[in-house]
Amino acid sequence: MQTDVINSFNKNVGTNIKVRRTELKWTQEKLAKKLGVTFQQVQKYEKGTNGCSGYRLDQLSSIMKKPVNYFFEKPILALEYNTDAPLILTEDMEVKDDQSSSR
């Protein structure tokens, strides 16, 4: 049971590392060089295979310009969405004759 919690925690932290790295348009290799580790180690952090020490989280926080607690937050998977594309409302998305709202 405790192993599941640790694995879930490490995966959440790893996802947040990947999201931030992607926002910065950095490769795993670029982040690895900044951290002084191999790109394989960055892969392990991002997948949650290896957890990050407090020192490493502090280092990531400084390098990636985010507070340490950012990495602990439940990840919002921005990677699944193309954030450069505009949002477009189509006709089938419109609410027509909505009787549920109170007026």
Buried (B, 14 or more C-beta within 10 A) or exposed (E): EEEEEEEEEBBBBBBBBBBBBBEEEBEBEBBBBBBEBEBEBBBBBBEBBBBBEEEBBEBBBEBBEBEEEBBEEEBEEEEEEEEEEEEEEEEEEEEEEEEEEEE
